[in-house]
């Protein structure tokens, strides 16, 4: 697995098992690293008219998002309803 490989949005979404909307969010707003609490964003490289994303960065975003306990507002709202 080449972590330096460049992927399109669609390829990145398939590799991370997320939608292209999630990739767009990681590009635009980023995600919060669970270890440091810092916000990170995907970097891109423009080649011609196509924007590419580094494979390793996509996998890091997916892992950090999956491991972050506060990543889902819906889950937090649901847990709050159960406690009431």
C-alpha angles and dihedrals in degrees: 000000000000108000091189093058115122117234135190119235091263093048091047091051092052093047093050093040092235135113124267087248089064090049089051090051092050088050095047106033104010126211136269118257107230094214101051103016090231121141115241131186133199115260119221139200121213114217112178105319096328124094115216131198126208112250094224092053091053092051091048091051092050093048094046092048092048093049096045108099093204097051098106120062090185092056092049092049091049093050089049091054091053093053093052 
